[in-house]
Amino acid sequence: MIKKVCLVFLALVVVLLAAAGVAWKLNGERWQQEYAAFRKTGAPVLMYHAVGPEEGADWPKTLIMKPELFESHLQYLKEQGYTIVTVAELAERLQQGKSVDKYVALSFDDGYKNNHSVVLPLLKKYDAKGSFFVINKDIGDELHMNEQEIKELIAAGMELGSHTYSHNPLAAIDEKYLVWETDTSRYWLKKKFDGYIVRTLAYPNGSYNERVIAAAKKYGFYRALTGHVGVNTAATYQKAPFEMYRVTVADDGNGLEGFKKRLEQAYFFGFLQTKGIDINIVRDIFVR
């Protein structure tokens, strides 16, 4: 059954991409010009997990990034003239209508120890920043950063965000537990980290709905990250700050070229969304 569902999903994605290809050919040079202009208005948020030793055995190996590959990403972004910021910094620019041309935000989910031992030194080396989304219950265990390590991230100018208290898919849990996963998460992070105010939420497994968005707003978040592919523009952010686009970065075996492809994919899918073509809609049907 699962295999059949996956095949149907892939078939629908292929149909949408084929339709996009046909539309691109029919509109030719005009769309190419529009796409070039669109790229200057949107900024990707890149999603990483572990970077370094093979920690987090529950994750697919492709989501465990080799340090040298991650560094090649940073080097490439710098060479291409990107400014690498936190999600909060990007959101502020979008809210104020400032240029985000050649801006990119980095996000790291789950709070693995190598986010401190490997990622932090590399971010400093490339004058880059990132947002780190921790799971309260996992702080300080064998695989995840402890309080002192997280404090050092904050002191270095990184953003601390919530990945909820327990990492439960929020759309699937009873509404009475949303306060625990969101409000309690923010409260304990503030208490543990010297009054630090967390304003950004990353939905575990990209799971959310209108009920979850309402809870996130109610309990003090300003914005949230989904698993939807695309780029964030002033228009998309001001319309739906709790549905920010984010592209998963994985080690697909193609090295830096694989990263370049995913980065370009974020821009391209974002552009297609302005033309009424959105594969995320198909994805959501299957997630439900």
N, C-alpha and C positions, 0 to 999 in steps of 0.2 A: 504493500500500500504506500509506504513512504517513498519507495523508489518511483512509483507511478506518479505521485504528487510532484516529486522533484523533476521528473521528465516533462510534466505538463508546464511547470514553472519555467523551465529552461526553454521550452518551445515558445511560450508566450514572450519571453525576453527576446528570443531570436526574431520573432515576428515584429516586435516593437523596434528593435535595432535595424531590421531590414527596412521597415517603414521610414525610419529616420534617414537611412542611407538613400532611399529613393527621393525623399523630400529634399535632402541636401543636394542631390544631383539636379533636381528640377529647379531649385532656387539658385544653384551655382554660385557665382561671384558675389551676389548680394548677401547670401548667408555667410560666406567667408568673411566679408567685411564686417558684418554684424557680430560674428563670433570674435573677431579680433578686438572689437570695441567692448564686447561683453566681458572678456577676460580681464580687462582693466577695472571692472566694477565688482568682481567677486573674489573672495578669499577662501581657500580650503582650510578645514581643520583636519589634521592628520591624526589618526588613532593608532597608538602603539600599546603594547602590553609589556612583556618582559624583554629586556635587552641585555644579553649576557649569558651566564650559565643557564642550563635548561631547567629553570624553575617554573613552577606552576604546571605540574604534570597533567592537570585537567584541561589544559588548553592544547589545541592542535600545534604540532611542531612548527608549522608555518608562521604562527604568531609569536614565536620566540626568536627575536632578532639577534643576529650576530653583531657584536660591537663594531667590527670593521665595516659591516654593511650599513649599520646605522650612521656611522661617521661619514660614509660616502654620501648618504642622503643630506646630511648637514652641509658637507662641502659643496655638493651640487647646488643646493638652495642658495648658498652664499655666492657662489660663482655666477648664478643667474640673477643676482641682485635682489633676492628676497630679504625682507625684514622678518625675523622669526620671533613671534610674540606669544603671550599667554592668550587663552580664550577670553579672559576678562578684558584684556587690552584690545583685542580685536573687536569685541562687542562694543566697547566704548567708542571706537572709531566709527563703527557702523551706525550706532545710535546718533552720533553727532554729524553723520553725513560726510565724514572725512574720507579721503582717498584710501583705498585698500589695494591699489595696484601693486603687485609684487609683495603682498603681505601673506603670511601663512602662520597659523597657530598650531602648536604641537600639544597633543594630549596623551596621557599615559594612564591606562586603567589598571586598577587593582592594587597598586602600591607595592610592587615587588621590591625586594631589597636592592636589586641591581639598578633600580631607578635612582638610587642614591649613589651606589658605588661606581656605576658605569655611566649612566646618563648624565648626572649632574656635572662631572668633570668635562664631558664632551660639550655640553651646552655652554659652559663657561669658556671653553677653548674657542668656540665659534661665535661668542657674544650673542647667544640665543637664549630664549626663555621657553618655558613650557608649563602646562597645567597638569597636576597630578591628582587623580581621583582615587581616594582611599576608601576601603571598606572598614568601618569601625571595628567590627568584631575580629578582624584579622590583624590589626595593628600589633606589631611586636612578636608575632609568631615566627616559626622557622623560616618561612618564605617571604614574609613581608616586612617592610620598614618599621622600625620602632619609633618612639616619640622623638628621641634626639635626632635621628636621621631626618625625620619630617621637618623638625624645627630648622635644621640646616638648609633644607630646600627653601623654606619660607624666607630665611635670612638672606639667601642668595637671590631673592627677587622672583621666585617661582610662585605660581598660584596653587593653592590647596583647594581641591574641590571634593564633593561628596559623590561616592559611588553607592550610596545608601548604607544603612547600618549592617545589613545582612546579605546584600547582593541577591535579593529575591527579585524575579521579574515582576515589576510593579503592576502591570496590567492584569496579572493573574492572581494577585493576592486580595484578601478581603479588605474592604475600604477602611475598616477600623485599624488595620496595621500600617496604613500609609503614614500616619503621624509618627510612628516609631521609625520607619525607614527614612523619613525625610526630616522632620522637626527634631527628633531625638538625635539623629546623626549630626545635624548642625550644632545642636546644643553641646554635645560632648566634644566635638572638634574645637569649638570656641573655648570650652573649659580647659582642655588639654594643651592648647596652643596659644596661651597668653592672650586670650580675647580675640583671636583671629576670626573674622567674620566670613564665613563661606557663602558665596552667592551663586556658584555654578554647580549644577547637578549633571551627572552622566547616567543615563538610564541603563541599568544592568541588562545586558543582552538586547539593548535597543527597545525594550518593552515599555510601552506607555499608551495611554489613551486620554480622552478628555478629562476623565476623573482624576487621573494621575497629574495632569497639567494643573488642574484646579488645586490639588493638594500642594504641589510644588510652589505655586504662587502664594497660597495661604500661609505656608510655613517659611516664607522668607527668601526663597530663591529668586534671582532676577532672570535666569536663563537656564537652558538645559540642552544637552547634546543627544541626538538620536543616532541611529545607525543608517540613516538615509544618505545616499550618495548625491553629492552636488557641491556647490560653493555658496557661501553666504554673502549676500549683497545687502545694501542698506534697505532695500524694499523687502527682502525675505525676512531680515532680522526684525524690522519694525512691525511687520505683520505677525510674525510667529517666533518670538525670542525663545520659546520653550520647545522649538522644533528645529534647532540649528543642524545644518548638514555636516556630515563627517565621513571621511573616507578611511576605510581600514587599510593599514599598511602591513603587508605580510611578506615573508620570504618565500616567493614563489619559485625560487631556483633560477631566476633570470637576472639576479644581481641588481645593479643600478638601473638597468634598462626596465626591469619590472617596476621599479619605483617611479620612473619617469612616466610609464604607461598609466599607473594608478593616479598620478598627479594630473595628467592630461585628461583622464577619464572623469575626474571630478568637475573640471571646467566644462567638458563636453556635455555631460549629463545635465549640469546646471543650465547650459544654453538650451538644450532640448526642452527642458521644463518650461522655458519662456515661450516655446512653440507648441506647448500642449502635449508633449511626449515625455512621460515620466514612468520609468520602470519601477520606481519605488511603490507606485500604486499597486502593481502586480504583486510585488513582494509582500505588501501589507495584507493582501487577501489571503496569502498562504500562511502568514504569521498568525492571523486570527484563526 
